[in-house]
Amino acid sequence: WWEALAISLDSRLAGDLAFVMNFATPDTGETFVIELCSGALTVIAGQQHPNAAVSVSMARSEREAVMTGQATLAGQLQAGRGTVTGDAALLQ
């Protein structure tokens, strides 16, 4: 799913945006570092960045609802189906 997001990212719209985000799925032990830089989205599985600007933690079932288009990440987080630490504005 992360790779599909990276492929579908419109680098022209991403422009000069740059950030590092951690994403964790505690119920399955999955961790990811997601970095946006120079219009490219890079995903590293099995890692967490010590200085990420924002970190998201969400159960796999809640993430699957986002992956299948049944929910949005923002909607899941607003409903309390995950937690955000750091600069939550980057998720916009």
Rosetta blueprint (number, residue, H / E / L):
1 W L
2 W H
3 E H
4 A H
5 L H
6 A H
7 I H
8 S H
9 L L
10 D L
11 S H
12 R H
13 L H
14 A H
15 G L
16 D L
17 L L
18 A L
19 F E
20 V E
21 M E
22 N E
23 F E
24 A E
25 T E
26 P L
27 D L
28 T L
29 G L
30 E E
31 T E
32 F E
33 V E
34 I E
35 E E
36 L E
37 C E
38 S L
39 G L
40 A E
41 L E
42 T E
43 V E
44 I E
45 A E
46 G L
47 Q L
48 Q L
49 H L
50 P L
51 N L
52 A L
53 A L
54 V E
55 S E
56 V E
57 S E
58 M L
59 A L
60 R H
61 S H
62 E H
63 R H
64 E H
65 A H
66 V H
67 M H
68 T L
69 G L
70 Q L
71 A L
72 T L
73 L H
74 A H
75 G H
76 Q H
77 L H
78 Q H
79 A L
80 G L
81 R L
82 G L
83 T E
84 V E
85 T E
86 G E
87 D L
88 A H
89 A H
90 L H
91 L H
92 Q L
